[in-house]
């Protein structure tokens, strides 16, 4: 079972992610900010991250930088944001997809499976 770490400062969005990913057969954990996201990442070792871009204490960009630079990991990342243009440059990276909020469950699962190379 693939493991997902979803990071967003909006608890209702995290609940939605939980529902979507559990229904689709994934294991999911959540974090509400960049600091707890990095700690959860180290404990949980997810196969993919869903990151909100704009969060207190450093957003998804900070988490991305830490993971790519500190841990030298190419873990696939889906950025979910109301302003995709703010992180379009990140979409050029390997294993990175930028989706505009609100993201449909179908698109979220399709992109997740594509990044994880699942049928």
C-alpha positions in Angstrom: 0.0 0.0 0.0 1.5 3.4 -1.1 1.9 5.9 1.7 0.9 9.6 1.3 1.8 12.6 3.4 -0.7 15.5 3.0 0.4 18.9 4.3 -2.1 21.8 4.6 -2.9 24.3 7.3 -6.6 23.9 6.6 -7.9 21.0 8.7 -11.0 20.6 6.5 -8.8 20.1 3.4 -6.7 17.5 5.3 -9.9 15.6 6.3 -11.0 15.7 2.6 -7.5 14.3 1.5 -7.8 11.5 4.1 -11.2 10.5 2.8 -10.1 10.6 -0.8 -6.9 8.6 -0.3 -8.3 6.1 2.1 -11.2 5.4 -0.4 -8.6 4.9 -3.1 -6.7 2.4 -1.0 -3.7 4.5 0.2 -2.3 4.9 3.7 -2.3 8.6 4.6 -0.8 10.8 7.4 -1.2 14.5 7.6 0.7 17.6 8.9 -0.4 21.2 9.4 2.8 23.1 8.8 6.3 22.8 7.3 8.1 21.9 10.5 5.8 19.0 11.4 5.8 17.9 7.7 9.5 17.4 7.7 9.3 15.5 11.0 6.4 13.3 9.8 8.3 12.7 6.6 11.3 11.3 8.5 9.1 9.0 10.6 6.5 7.9 8.0 8.7 7.7 4.9 5.9 8.5 2.5 5.9 7.5 -1.2 4.4 10.8 -2.2 3.6 14.2 -0.7 0.6 16.5 -1.3 1.7 20.0 -0.3 -0.2 23.2 0.2 2.0 26.2 -1.0 0.9 28.9 1.4 1.1 27.9 5.1 2.3 29.6 8.3 5.9 28.8 9.3 7.0 28.2 5.8 4.8 26.7 3.1 5.2 23.8 0.7 8.1 25.5 -1.0 10.1 25.3 2.3 9.2 21.6 2.7 10.2 21.0 -0.9 13.6 22.7 -0.5 14.3 20.8 2.7 13.5 17.4 1.2 15.3 18.0 -2.0 18.4 19.6 -0.4 18.6 18.2 3.1 17.5 14.6 2.4 18.5 14.5 -1.3 15.2 12.8 -2.0 13.2 12.7 -5.2 10.0 11.7 -3.5 7.1 12.7 -5.8 5.3 15.9 -4.8 1.9 17.3 -5.7 1.6 21.0 -5.0 -2.0 21.9 -4.4 -2.6 25.6 -4.5 -5.1 28.4 -5.3 -2.3 30.2 -7.1 -0.5 27.6 -9.3 1.4 30.4 -11.1 3.3 31.0 -7.9 5.0 27.6 -8.1 5.0 26.9 -11.8 8.8 27.0 -11.8 8.8 23.9 -9.4 6.7 22.0 -11.9 9.8 21.7 -14.0 11.4 19.5 -11.4 11.4 15.7 -11.6 8.4 14.1 -10.0 6.6 17.4 -9.3 3.0 18.3 -10.3 1.2 21.5 -9.6 -2.6 21.3 -9.3 -5.1 24.2 -8.8 -7.3 24.1 -5.7 -10.0 23.0 -5.4 -8.6 19.7 -6.8 -11.1 17.1 -7.9 -10.7 13.7 -6.2 -10.4 12.0 -9.6 -7.6 14.3 -10.7 -5.8 14.0 -7.4 -5.8 10.2 -7.5 -5.0 10.1 -11.3 -1.9 12.3 -10.7 -0.9 10.3 -7.6 -1.0 7.1 -9.5 0.8 8.6 -12.5 3.6 9.9 -10.2 3.8 6.5 -8.4 3.7 4.7 -11.7 0.6 2.7 -10.7 -1.9 1.3 -13.1 
